[in-house]
């Protein structure tokens, strides 16, 4: 066995080397953040804490740890699935438990950290785990993105399904092939199981329910917005989101201001992936509330059509609104301009990052995320002229991303389609499907593209307590698709935005990054000749390398 770890350490005072090895010869390779479930103080590295907890776990390799089937001396010890089930936050790991000769590996219940697996096969009998598929794997394929596993016609690398897995090695003869059975363990936390099932108790409203959930702005003689009684659910969501942002942006030793003037250093610890739309505006406003006022906030915006891209226009409008909400904060809108025709090498590199994802839609999103998270762009306000742009590269190592908002609050067009054809039950099932496959379709890919720039993506909308809060609300309070786009979709988040003083962005309809940045249009022209030809070829789902040219 070979363990290799390269991590972006964001917590703790002292550097921590991976793989971590303890006195019992246990080995841990870990990528994640513990935001709850295990106590980690502000000056401690959470990986070291987790290593200590794993080292104290029961060494009995059993499906469910109980005192009856435990042979450990201290029967009160937790099992490894119990310990990992308690963690709140994103994680992926591989842990060798030496005394039980067991390899434990897995990722959190929502797949917020990438972990790929190659299962042993007749073509290659190794068990391989990796945060990212090696670039050489992608290069072997004619489409530069797909490696087949012999006659099985399967990808060499797959997204590891969320959960805790183990492989117990029964043979002690390392000269021969090691025999072992790979097992998947159930989560032991009832709360976590409920979130994974994603069952909502109140799905279909009565007519009176729809009337009482009608969110409207209330003005009194032109005065400030006054929330109605219907905004109480939005207050609950706002509180949960605020706590999620606080946990992801503050409290760690690395962010405590130094004795020198931080304004002179222009230190920016946290940035926001920023389109100026509803989700990113909420994250920016909440980050402003909880982050030390001495810090600046970078808003990273990417465009493939200069100043004409919809996301560039809404980002500038969003910046103006944020300055009105918080005029003392030093906001930095980092405008990242890109020309797809000049990104051949970069595109090839991103192909290897998104793998085993393989469609043009995945590539377009991946390129946009990779460039945006790199933070290499322009700021207005160079020299003494506020209209002059100057070069700027964001050094923020934490990036807040709005993933999960659309899946939970009916932000996609397919949600409206399901609602029209199958009503409230159909809408709920489509949203559940999105949440239960987000690990495979979105999060692994996005994590790899962002992490490649030495940045860590954090997803406040996918905080366990935020998911629980949204699930506890009736579906018609979260979204009412009887109302038009920009009103009924994500209506709960629109009310949250109004509570934060964000009135303009609260009316924006959903716009995906590949369309808002205009990369999809440029990709269609480059690979298919025109948008029309791309639509005929269903370019979004077309495999990379397929075109009409």
C-alpha positions, 0 to 999 in steps of 0.5 A: 500500500502507498499513501500520498497526501498533499493538502491546503492547510487552513486550520491550526497554528503549526504545519501538519504533514500528510499522510499522518502516522501515529504511534500505533502505525495507523495512517490517515490521508484526509481532506475536509473541514470539521464544523461540528460533531467533533470538538476542534478549537480555533488553534487546532488542526482538525486533521490531527484531532480526527487522527486522534479520534480514529486511533481511539476507535474500536478495532472490531471490523463489524457492520454495526458496533455494539457491546455484544459483538465488540471484543475490544478491551474498552467496549465504550469505544466508538466504531469508525462509522459512528465517528465519521457519521457524527462529523458535520462538514465536508470530508474525504479520507483514507485511513489504515487501522493497523491493529485490525488490518483494515483500510477505511475510506469514504466521503461525506454524505453529500460528496462535498469533497472529491474522491475517485476510485478505481475498483479492482478489475480483470484489467487492473486488480489494484484498488486506487483512491485519488482526489483527482484522476491522473492527467495521464488517464485522461490522455489515453482516451481518443476523446481525451477524457475517457479511459475504458476498463477492458471489455467492461466498457467502464470508466477507469475512475469513478466518483466514489459513492458517498459513505464509509467503506472498508476493506479488511485484509485477511492475508499476512503474506504480502508476496502474493495478491492481498485478498479482502472484501470491500464493505459499505457501512451504513451511517449511524446518525439518525439526523444524517439518515433523514437528510439523505432520505430527503423526505419532506412532511408537507408537500401538497398545500391546501388553497389557504396555504398558498394564500398565507405564503404569498411573499410580498414587499410591504412598504409604509409611506415609502419607508423601509421594508417591513417583513410580514408574518409570512417571513418567519420561515425566511428568518429561520433560513436566514439564521441557519445560513448565517451560522453556516457562513460564520462556521466557514469564514471565521473562528479559525486561528488563521483569520485572526488579525495581526498587530499590523494594519491589515488594510495596508496588507490588503489581506483577503481571507475569503472570497465569493464566487460571484455572479451578482445573482440571488445566491451569491448576493446572499452569501456576500451579504452574510459574509459581510455580517460575520467577517472582521470589518478590517478584511476586504472581500473579493467577489470573483466574476468570470466573463467570456464576453467582456462587459456584455456577459449577463453575469458581468452586468449583474455583478456590477449591479450587485456590487453597487447594491452591496455598497449601499447595504454595507458602505464601510466594507472594502468590496473588490469586484475581480473581473476575470476576462477570458477568451475561449479561443485562446485557452486550448492548453487550459481547456485540456487541463480542465478536461483532466480535472472534470474527469470522469465527467465528460460532457461539454456542459461539464467542461464549460462549467469546469472552465468557468469555475477554474478561471473564476477560482484562480482569481486573476483579473482586474479591479476598477480604481487604478491610479487616481482614476476610478474608471481605470482598471488595474491587474489584481489576483485574489489570494483568498484561499477560501471560496464561498460557492452557492451550490445546493441552493437551486436543488433545494429551492426549485431553481432549475427549469426542469423543476418548473417542467416537473411541476407543470406535468406532475404537480407538487409531488412531481416537483418534490421528487425532482428536487429529491433526485437532484439532492441525491445525485448532486455528489455525482453530477456536481460537487466532485467536479467542482471541488477538483476544478477549484482545488486545482488553484489552491483554493477550498470551496465551501458550500453554506447552502449544503450545511447540514443544519441549512438542509434540515431547516429547508426540509422542515418547511412546507414545499410551497413555502420554499418555492411556489411555481404557480408564480412566474420565474423570478418570483415563485422559484426559490421564493424562500431565498428571495425573502431572505435576500429582502431581509438582508436589504438586498431588494434588486437581486431578490427579483433575479431569475436563475441563470447558470454560470455557463450561460451567464458567463457566455462560455456555453455560447462560445463553446457552441461556436467553437465546437459545433459552428453555431448555437443552432447546430449545438442545440441540434446536437444536444451539445450540453449532454454531448461527450467531449470530442463530439461535434458536427465539424 
